[in-house]
Amino acid sequence: MKKPEILITAQGRKIAYHKTDGEGPGVVFLGGFSSDMDGTKAIHLENWAREFGRAFIRFDYSGHGQSSEQFVDGCIGDWAEDAFEVISHLTSGPQILVGSSMGGWITLLMAKLIPNKVAGMVGIAAAPDFTEDSMWDWMDDMMRATLMRTGVVYIPSEYGKPYPITKHLIEDGRKQLVLRSELKLPFPVRLLHGTADNDVKLDVALRLVDHAQGPDIKLSIIKDADHRFSDDKCLNLICEAIHSVIESRY
């Protein structure tokens, strides 16, 4: 397996990434919470980019995969900084940002921070504001008290070991919320969400569509698709959504 390249950010974090050269607008894949850049969706999109001669980047946030730092020390703001550094230093011109779950939230933060660098967005089970609306709301009073006292609690995961949820993650997440204030998306947006997604409910996608302001925002609801969104049908739908963004903008 090819070793990743390393970008050292302004914060001193070492971000591992793989870059595929090609034509623009390039595509940047932003993964989910506690995931890495070697997942099914990221690899499929890299192969798609090579087939169509499209520039592409996949990377690991700090504390994820092959990048530096510890996962428990990170937060949404840190991972948004990582994405900003990757997009700012490793790409040329506006990019199509493909965000999976938490990556959808990070993409929306990029839309607010560097809108001139965003050519379009594809959200796969996008999970904006999940630290507040999912994690914090899910906790009972005892768990919240434990979190505030000890700085960390653990919640179950269908994908392996329980997730460590830190006080820092929750408190920083409140500074990054995007569904409580104006959210302008002046570029093509394609949102994909499955009816069998038990991690991010369909209500989140509907709330995002209702809240965001933009001329070309479309939501596709896929019957029986789960949160992984990684079977052949779903992978093809992601590629179709990218093509739709390209055709709409160019």
NORSULMO-V530764 format. One record per residue. N is the residue number from 1. RES is the residue in one letter. PHI is phi in degrees with one decimal (999 if undefined). Layout:
n=N res=RES phi=PHI
n=N res=RES phi=PHI
//
This chain:
n=1 res=M phi=999
n=2 res=K phi=-64.6
n=3 res=K phi=-71.2
n=4 res=P phi=-74.1
n=5 res=E phi=-83.8
n=6 res=I phi=-125.1
n=7 res=L phi=-108.7
n=8 res=I phi=-93.5
n=9 res=T phi=-80.9
n=10 res=A phi=-61.7
n=11 res=Q phi=-88.2
n=12 res=G phi=86.9
n=13 res=R phi=-83.2
n=14 res=K phi=-103.0
n=15 res=I phi=-102.2
n=16 res=A phi=-82.1
n=17 res=Y phi=-152.1
n=18 res=H phi=-123.9
n=19 res=K phi=-120.8
n=20 res=T phi=-110.7
n=21 res=D phi=-76.0
n=22 res=G phi=171.5
n=23 res=E phi=-78.5
n=24 res=G phi=-98.9
n=25 res=P phi=-68.8
n=26 res=G phi=-71.4
n=27 res=V phi=-118.6
n=28 res=V phi=-117.6
n=29 res=F phi=-96.2
n=30 res=L phi=-114.8
n=31 res=G phi=-79.0
n=32 res=G phi=-94.8
n=33 res=F phi=-62.0
n=34 res=S phi=66.1
n=35 res=S phi=-103.5
n=36 res=D phi=-139.0
n=37 res=M phi=-80.7
n=38 res=D phi=-99.9
n=39 res=G phi=-73.7
n=40 res=T phi=-57.5
n=41 res=K phi=-65.5
n=42 res=A phi=-62.8
n=43 res=I phi=-67.5
n=44 res=H phi=-61.2
n=45 res=L phi=-68.6
n=46 res=E phi=-63.1
n=47 res=N phi=-64.9
n=48 res=W phi=-61.0
n=49 res=A phi=-62.3
n=50 res=R phi=-63.2
n=51 res=E phi=-62.4
n=52 res=F phi=-102.7
n=53 res=G phi=65.6
n=54 res=R phi=-102.1
n=55 res=A phi=-62.1
n=56 res=F phi=-153.6
n=57 res=I phi=-136.7
n=58 res=R phi=-124.1
n=59 res=F phi=-152.7
n=60 res=D phi=-104.2
n=61 res=Y phi=-60.2
n=62 res=S phi=-58.1
n=63 res=G phi=78.2
n=64 res=H phi=-121.4
n=65 res=G phi=51.0
n=66 res=Q phi=-99.8
n=67 res=S phi=-84.9
n=68 res=S phi=-77.5
n=69 res=E phi=81.8
n=70 res=Q phi=-102.9
n=71 res=F phi=-55.6
n=72 res=V phi=-67.2
n=73 res=D phi=-88.3
n=74 res=G phi=-89.4
n=75 res=C phi=-158.5
n=76 res=I phi=-58.4
n=77 res=G phi=-61.9
n=78 res=D phi=-63.1
n=79 res=W phi=-71.3
n=80 res=A phi=-67.6
n=81 res=E phi=-60.9
n=82 res=D phi=-60.0
n=83 res=A phi=-62.5
n=84 res=F phi=-57.7
n=85 res=E phi=-64.0
n=86 res=V phi=-61.5
n=87 res=I phi=-65.5
n=88 res=S phi=-70.7
n=89 res=H phi=-101.5
n=90 res=L phi=-112.7
n=91 res=T phi=-124.6
n=92 res=S phi=-124.5
n=93 res=G phi=80.5
n=94 res=P phi=-63.4
n=95 res=Q phi=-119.2
n=96 res=I phi=-91.7
n=97 res=L phi=-95.8
n=98 res=V phi=-110.0
n=99 res=G phi=-111.5
n=100 res=S phi=-101.8
n=101 res=S phi=55.4
n=102 res=M phi=-56.3
n=103 res=G phi=-58.8
n=104 res=G phi=-65.3
n=105 res=W phi=-64.9
n=106 res=I phi=-59.5
n=107 res=T phi=-59.6
n=108 res=L phi=-65.4
n=109 res=L phi=-65.6
n=110 res=M phi=-66.7
n=111 res=A phi=-62.3
n=112 res=K phi=-79.5
n=113 res=L phi=-83.7
n=114 res=I phi=-135.1
n=115 res=P phi=-58.9
n=116 res=N phi=-69.7
n=117 res=K phi=-98.1
n=118 res=V phi=-111.2
n=119 res=A phi=-86.4
n=120 res=G phi=176.6
n=121 res=M phi=-138.9
n=122 res=V phi=-121.5
n=123 res=G phi=-104.8
n=124 res=I phi=-107.9
n=125 res=A phi=50.0
n=126 res=A phi=-55.9
n=127 res=A phi=-127.3
n=128 res=P phi=-62.5
n=129 res=D phi=64.0
n=130 res=F phi=-67.7
n=131 res=T phi=-62.8
n=132 res=E phi=-89.5
n=133 res=D phi=-82.5
n=134 res=S phi=-110.7
n=135 res=M phi=-67.0
n=136 res=W phi=-64.3
n=137 res=D phi=-65.8
n=138 res=W phi=-72.2
n=139 res=M phi=-73.8
n=140 res=D phi=-86.1
n=141 res=D phi=-60.9
n=142 res=M phi=-66.0
n=143 res=M phi=-67.0
n=144 res=R phi=-62.7
n=145 res=A phi=-64.5
n=146 res=T phi=-63.4
n=147 res=L phi=-59.9
n=148 res=M phi=-67.3
n=149 res=R phi=-81.2
n=150 res=T phi=-100.6
n=151 res=G phi=91.7
n=152 res=V phi=-158.8
n=153 res=V phi=-134.5
n=154 res=Y phi=-121.2
n=155 res=I phi=-119.3
n=156 res=P phi=-66.2
n=157 res=S phi=-132.0
n=158 res=E phi=-77.3
n=159 res=Y phi=-109.1
n=160 res=G phi=148.2
n=161 res=K phi=-64.1
n=162 res=P phi=-57.0
n=163 res=Y phi=-80.8
n=164 res=P phi=-80.6
n=165 res=I phi=-108.6
n=166 res=T phi=-99.6
n=167 res=K phi=-58.4
n=168 res=H phi=-61.6
n=169 res=L phi=-61.5
n=170 res=I phi=-66.6
n=171 res=E phi=-68.6
n=172 res=D phi=-67.7
n=173 res=G phi=-55.4
n=174 res=R phi=-67.4
n=175 res=K phi=-84.5
n=176 res=Q phi=-110.7
n=177 res=L phi=-60.1
n=178 res=V phi=-118.1
n=179 res=L phi=-100.5
n=180 res=R phi=-109.2
n=181 res=S phi=-142.9
n=182 res=E phi=-56.5
n=183 res=L phi=-133.5
n=184 res=K phi=-96.3
n=185 res=L phi=-125.4
n=186 res=P phi=-85.7
n=187 res=F phi=-148.6
n=188 res=P phi=-62.1
n=189 res=V phi=-126.7
n=190 res=R phi=-123.1
n=191 res=L phi=-109.4
n=192 res=L phi=-120.6
n=193 res=H phi=-148.3
n=194 res=G phi=-95.0
n=195 res=T phi=-73.1
n=196 res=A phi=-100.7
n=197 res=D phi=-77.7
n=198 res=N phi=-93.6
n=199 res=D phi=-94.2
n=200 res=V phi=-125.2
n=201 res=K phi=-68.6
n=202 res=L phi=-57.8
n=203 res=D phi=-56.3
n=204 res=V phi=-64.7
n=205 res=A phi=-63.3
n=206 res=L phi=-65.5
n=207 res=R phi=-65.1
n=208 res=L phi=-63.9
n=209 res=V phi=-61.2
n=210 res=D phi=-68.6
n=211 res=H phi=-83.3
n=212 res=A phi=-69.8
n=213 res=Q phi=-112.4
n=214 res=G phi=-176.2
n=215 res=P phi=-82.6
n=216 res=D phi=-148.3
n=217 res=I phi=-117.2
n=218 res=K phi=-130.4
n=219 res=L phi=-115.4
n=220 res=S phi=-109.6
n=221 res=I phi=-102.9
n=222 res=I phi=-108.4
n=223 res=K phi=-62.6
n=224 res=D phi=72.3
n=225 res=A phi=-74.7
n=226 res=D phi=-100.3
n=227 res=H phi=-67.0
n=228 res=R phi=-63.6
n=229 res=F phi=50.5
n=230 res=S phi=-125.5
n=231 res=D phi=-79.5
n=232 res=D phi=-58.0
n=233 res=K phi=-61.1
n=234 res=C phi=-67.6
n=235 res=L phi=-61.0
n=236 res=N phi=-65.4
n=237 res=L phi=-65.1
n=238 res=I phi=-62.5
n=239 res=C phi=-63.8
n=240 res=E phi=-63.3
n=241 res=A phi=-65.7
n=242 res=I phi=-63.7
n=243 res=H phi=-59.7
n=244 res=S phi=-63.5
n=245 res=V phi=-62.6
n=246 res=I phi=-61.6
n=247 res=E phi=-65.6
n=248 res=S phi=-69.8
n=249 res=R phi=-88.6
n=250 res=Y phi=-118.9
//
